[in-house]
Amino acid sequence: MKRTVKSHSSLAYLNEDFLESDAARPVRILAEYLAPLETFRREQIYDTIVFFGSARIAADGPLGRYYEDARTLARLATTWSKGLPTGSKRYVVCSGGGPGIMEAANRGASEAAGITIGLNIGLPHEQRPNPWVTRELSFEFRYFFMRKLWFAYLARALVAFPGGFGTLDELMEMLTLQQTGKLNRKTRVLLFGSSYWKEIINFDALVRHGMISPEDLDLFTFADDPETAMSLLKGWLKPEPEAEAPELPRSRAPDTDE
């Protein structure tokens, strides 16, 4: 099929046909970094609580309890964060923007009258943003790695509900960043649904085979109900009143002898 030329502008940055070409891939990647960065700065969002979990979990399905737990926890977290004595928006609930657990998290935050972020990804089966994401904080990504950067960049806590390949990929990315100290601030990881996670991942076997260190088990904590999870989050995230908005996080440069 012949491709339709969208624009013939002589200005490269206005030429849509060029911007969709292989040659412009670096431009698209850069745009997926700069556009969210500008939005978060404008909206004064400096940290998030990220919810991961399966898009396949429906409220009325066999694992619907996880949907309702994610919804409740996001509502509790948003109500708590709105009451913090800070001048900026803190610990905003963030999800992948799609259905299932992602929808539940955005829905709970919205029901608490809070803003909530959706980092959606364009997929062949057309994952669409759920209706609970705050409109100006709904992002569409073409590249998985840029989407994952924004999950990690602002996260102060991560709550991983049961999920499949995507959830496992995102969870391991965050654990690796914490294990290797690549971020300049700590991100707490909470695995919601201990029976599921202990069946899916044999963490003790990883230690036994020497694949991770025993202290790496301290990188995450289990919880099985929203109230316990919220208590843990409140204990981890203790913001002090700030005269100025906090800075955006940075990646940590490797140590040198110089």
Long-range contacts (C-beta under 8 A, 24 or more apart in sequence): 28-142, 28-143, 29-143, 29-146, 32-141, 32-142, 32-143, 32-146, 32-147, 33-146, 33-149, 35-139, 36-139, 36-150, 37-248, 39-136, 39-137, 39-139, 40-154, 40-248, 41-248, 43-89, 43-115, 43-136, 43-137, 44-88, 44-89, 44-245, 45-88, 45-89, 45-92, 45-115, 45-117, 45-137, 45-154, 46-88, 46-89, 46-90, 46-154, 46-245, 46-246, 46-247, 46-248, 46-249, 47-90, 47-91, 47-92, 47-154, 47-155, 47-156, 47-246, 47-249, 48-91, 48-92, 48-93, 48-94, 48-117, 48-154, 48-155, 48-156, 49-77, 49-81, 49-91, 49-92, 49-93, 49-94, 49-155, 49-156, 49-157, 49-158, 49-159, 49-233, 49-237, 50-94, 50-95, 50-151, 50-155, 50-157, 50-158, 50-159, 51-93, 51-94, 51-95, 51-101, 51-102, 51-104, 51-105, 51-159, 51-161, 52-95, 52-96, 52-101, 52-158, 52-159, 52-160, 52-161, 52-163, 52-167, 52-170, 52-171, 53-100, 53-101, 53-102, 53-104, 53-105, 53-160, 53-161, 53-162, 53-163, 53-167, 53-192, 54-100, 54-101, 54-161, 54-162, 54-163, 54-164, 54-166, 54-167, 55-96, 55-98, 55-99, 55-100, 55-101, 55-102, 55-127, 55-166, 56-100, 56-164, 57-100, 57-101, 57-104, 57-161, 57-162, 58-99, 58-100, 59-104, 63-162, 66-101, 66-104, 66-161, 66-162, 66-192, 66-193, 67-100, 67-101, 67-103, 67-104, 68-104, 69-161, 69-192, 69-225, 69-226, 70-101, 70-104, 70-105, 70-108, 70-159, 70-161, 70-192, 71-104, 71-105, 71-107, 71-108, 71-111, 72-108, 72-226, 73-105, 73-108, 73-159, 73-192, 73-226, 73-229, 73-230, 74-104, 74-105, 74-106, 74-107, 74-108, 74-109, 74-112, 74-116, 75-108, 75-109, 75-111, 75-112, 76-108, 76-112, 76-226, 76-227, 76-230, 77-109, 77-230, 77-233, 78-108, 78-109, 78-112, 78-113, 78-114, 78-116, 79-112, 79-114, 80-230, 80-233, 80-234, 81-114, 82-112, 82-113, 82-114, 84-239, 85-241, 86-239, 86-241, 86-242, 87-242, 87-243, 87-244, 87-245, 88-242, 88-245, 88-246, 89-115, 90-239, 91-156, 91-157, 91-237, 91-239, 92-116, 92-117, 92-137, 93-117, 94-118, 94-119, 94-151, 94-154, 94-155, 95-119, 95-133, 96-120, 96-121, 96-147, 96-166, 97-121, 97-127, 97-129, 97-130, 97-133, 97-138, 97-139, 98-127, 98-128, 98-129, 98-130, 99-127, 99-130, 101-161, 101-162, 101-163, 102-130, 103-130, 103-132, 106-130, 106-132, 106-133, 107-132, 110-134, 119-147, 119-150, 119-151, 121-147, 148-173, 152-177, 152-183, 152-187, 153-248, 153-249, 154-248, 154-249, 155-187, 156-185, 156-186, 156-187, 156-188, 156-236, 156-237, 157-187, 157-188, 157-189, 157-190, 157-233, 157-236, 157-237, 158-187, 158-188, 158-189, 158-190, 159-190, 159-192, 159-229, 159-233, 160-189, 160-190, 160-191, 160-192, 160-197, 161-192, 161-193, 162-192, 162-193, 162-196, 162-197, 162-200, 168-200, 175-216, 175-219, 175-220, 178-219, 179-212, 179-216, 179-219, 181-252, 182-251, 182-252, 183-249, 183-251, 183-252, 184-249, 184-250, 184-251, 184-252, 185-249, 188-221, 188-232, 188-233, 188-236, 188-237, 189-219, 189-220, 189-221, 190-220, 190-221, 190-222, 190-223, 190-229, 190-232, 190-233, 191-220, 191-221, 191-222, 191-223, 192-222, 192-223, 192-224, 192-229, 193-224, 194-222, 194-223, 194-224, 195-224, 197-222, 198-222
